Amino acid sequence: MIEQPAYTGFGFSDEEWGLLVGLPQAVLTAASAAESDGTKRTMAENAAGLDTISAGRESASPLVAAVAGEIVARVGDPEAGAELPAIEPADPRAMIDDVLARAGQATTLLAAKVDEGQAGAYRHWLVAIAEQVVGAASSGGILGIGGDVVSDSERRFRDRLAQVLND
């Protein structure tokens, strides 16, 4: 007997599932790229984002739990010491715009395929990932002292994401 992929139980195609599984990590990267803070702070942001993604495995939403489980299976479990590499996109604005466009696509897809509870849980989880990333390391200041916990550009990304997701 051949085991069916998890996404078939939700009624998604392989391409649709790819969008939903790729988006949380893209949100993490975009939230981190919203403010260039250096490698150490980017690593802290990545760790916070990966922890939030991983915590999704415990979600009451079967959709969020399945997506989070798939991501952790692909990139590693932070509880086992897995870390994401620090990614600094060549064009952060273009990357952020792409992530926001994909978030809009995911919102439309979810509205068509799953009930509002599942869709809302997924959308809220994405905003929570962004929230944890932008709050993980202060920006500005000198030698890690002072600065803003959440910069204006980080706040703007988080707010735009929440707006696109209707969360």
TARAGI-V544728 format. One record per pair of residues at least 12 apart in sequence whose ideal C-beta (glycine too) atoms are under 7 Angstrom apart, sorted by the first residue. I is the first residue (numbers start at 0). GAP is how many residues later the second one is. If there is no record, write none. Layout:
i->[I:I]
gap->[GAP:GAP]
This chain:
i->[5:5:9:9:9:10:11:15:18:18:18:18:19:19:20:20:20:22:22:22:22:23:23:23:23:23:24:25:25:26:26:26:26:26:27:27:27:27:27:28:29:29:29:29:30:30:30:30:30:30:30:31:31:31:32:32:32:32:32:33:33:33:33:33:34:34:34:34:36:36:38:40:41:42:43:43:44:44:44:45:45:45:46:46:47:47:47:48:48:48:49:49:50:51:51:51:52:52:52:53:53:53:53:53:55:55:56:56:58:58:60:60:60:62:62:62:62:63:63:63:95:99:99:99:102:102:102:102:103:106:106:106:106:109:122:122:122:123:125:125:126:126:126:126:129:129:129:130:133:133:133:134:134:138]
gap->[60:64:53:103:104:102:101:93:83:86:87:90:47:86:46:49:50:79:80:83:103:29:43:47:102:105:46:73:76:72:99:102:103:134:18:21:25:101:105:58:65:66:69:127:18:99:102:103:123:126:127:13:14:101:55:56:59:62:63:62:100:119:120:123:104:116:118:119:100:102:47:96:44:43:92:93:88:91:92:37:38:40:31:36:84:85:88:80:83:84:28:34:27:76:77:80:15:18:76:14:18:23:24:25:12:69:12:15:62:66:57:60:61:51:55:58:59:57:58:61:61:60:61:64:23:58:61:62:60:16:57:58:59:12:42:43:44:43:35:39:34:35:38:40:27:28:31:27:16:20:24:14:15:12]
